[in-house]
């Protein structure tokens, strides 16, 4: 099962080339704050993707709150968390804050 991203009831998944986060950002407005739910932590540079950096870049003029409901793909450790841990990341002005 791939990582999925849900925004306002719409779920985005990888299209085989782009990660779910990339598909989502190609579809949503670039303005306004976002509340996002994911079943895995954003990747941090795996296989030519860096979705964590994408969230940082996209938050330069808005706040993006990401609620992680599972650790699918095991990326929690890349964010200083324990394997299987859930949590929240708030991206604002290009900075990530973990909750």
Secondary structure per residue as TSV (DSSP state, phi and psi in degrees):
chain	resnum	aa	ss	phi	psi
A	1	X	-	360.0	123.3
A	2	X	-	-76.3	163.6
A	3	X	-	-66.5	136.5
A	4	X	E	-120.9	154.8
A	5	X	E	-125.7	130.2
A	6	X	E	-120.1	129.2
A	7	X	E	-132.8	122.6
A	8	X	T	49.8	42.8
A	9	X	T	82.4	-6.4
A	10	X	E	-99.9	130.0
A	11	X	E	-104.0	133.7
A	12	X	E	-114.2	139.8
A	13	X	E	-131.7	165.9
A	14	X	-	-58.7	142.7
A	15	X	-	-98.0	12.3
A	16	X	S	97.7	-24.4
A	17	X	S	-114.1	-42.8
A	18	X	S	-106.6	144.5
A	19	X	-	-70.3	161.7
A	20	X	H	-56.0	-38.7
A	21	X	H	-63.5	-40.3
A	22	X	H	-66.9	-40.8
A	23	X	H	-62.3	-43.6
A	24	X	H	-61.7	-49.1
A	25	X	H	-66.2	-25.5
A	26	X	H	-72.7	-17.2
A	27	X	H	-106.1	-26.6
A	28	X	S	-94.5	159.9
A	29	X	-	-62.6	146.9
A	30	X	S	-84.8	-0.2
A	31	X	S	-117.6	157.2
A	32	X	S	88.2	150.0
A	33	X	-	-68.9	154.0
A	34	X	E	-127.3	141.7
A	35	X	E	-112.1	118.1
A	36	X	E	-122.6	140.5
A	37	X	E	-119.6	132.7
A	38	X	E	-130.4	150.4
A	39	X	S	-96.6	17.6
A	40	X	S	-166.2	157.8
A	41	X	-	-73.7	146.8
A	42	X	-	-60.5	140.3
A	43	X	-	-67.8	159.7
A	44	X	S	-129.9	49.4
A	45	X	S	112.6	12.8
A	46	X	G	-81.2	134.9
A	47	X	G	50.8	49.0
A	48	X	G	67.4	17.8
A	49	X	-	-122.1	148.0
A	50	X	-	-146.6	80.6
A	51	X	H	-69.1	-28.9
A	52	X	H	-60.5	-46.3
A	53	X	H	-64.3	-36.5
A	54	X	H	-60.4	-44.2
A	55	X	H	-61.6	-42.7
A	56	X	H	-59.0	-47.5
A	57	X	H	-63.3	-43.1
A	58	X	H	-70.7	-15.6
A	59	X	T	-94.6	11.8
A	60	X	T	-62.8	-27.3
A	61	X	T	-127.0	15.3
A	62	X	S	-158.4	172.5
A	63	X	E	-107.4	131.6
A	64	X	E	-121.8	116.7
A	65	X	E	-102.9	121.4
A	66	X	E	-112.9	119.9
A	67	X	E	-100.9	120.9
A	68	X	E	-98.8	117.6
A	69	X	-	-98.0	-5.6
A	70	X	-	-162.7	170.4
A	71	X	-	-115.5	46.6
A	72	X	G	-58.7	136.2
A	73	X	G	81.3	-9.7
A	74	X	G	71.5	27.7
A	75	X	G	-81.6	-1.8
A	76	X	G	-53.9	-40.7
A	77	X	G	-61.6	-30.0
A	78	X	G	-68.7	-13.4
A	79	X	G	-113.1	18.9
A	80	X	T	74.6	21.0
A	81	X	-	-110.2	167.0
A	82	X	-	-82.6	150.8
A	83	X	T	-53.3	131.5
A	84	X	T	87.3	-7.0
A	85	X	-	-72.8	145.6
A	86	X	-	-104.7	168.8
A	87	X	E	174.4	-164.6
A	88	X	E	-135.8	140.5
A	89	X	E	-123.2	129.1
A	90	X	E	-109.1	118.9
A	91	X	E	-101.5	124.8
A	92	X	E	-150.0	132.2
A	93	X	T	52.0	38.1
A	94	X	T	75.5	15.4
A	95	X	E	-123.8	139.8
A	96	X	E	-103.1	132.2
A	97	X	E	-122.0	128.6
A	98	X	E	-97.1	138.2
A	99	X	-	-125.9	360.0
